[in-house]
């Protein structure tokens, strides 16, 4: 799909399309064609939710790694003045790495400080597990977004989707109460895709 956005988002759209085709397209058709007697395949709905969640998570992690790579590359290429690297200070606040706020202004400490913050941010990305609100905030920040650019509606939607993923990950689909009709599962995913597309454009 051509979107004019980053290739990672195009890949995300394509993967979600494949999962929709494999797990729920015919379910949606069955629901629409015979709503009175339609019975959803709960295992396939659960699989769709789990696998889409994994795609969202990987997309956000890729964007975060890409942002940290650029931040570091620009720094190493000579853009190492503090004004150009204000995002490092913001990330350090999120990571509680700025206890001794004044020492980092000393030139001989600046590179060490930068390296510590980048290393801590990379560890959070590698240890990330999910797309809940705090994960999204960290990963969006590492991708280059400022805190006031965070979309809290999107964050809440991702948080809810992350929770619902937990429902199907830890119990039998037959006992999950949050599974929706196929069309509603698809609509929720479409809205998240749209939100991510707008956020990262």
Beta strands, then each sheet from edge to edge (+ up, - down):
end
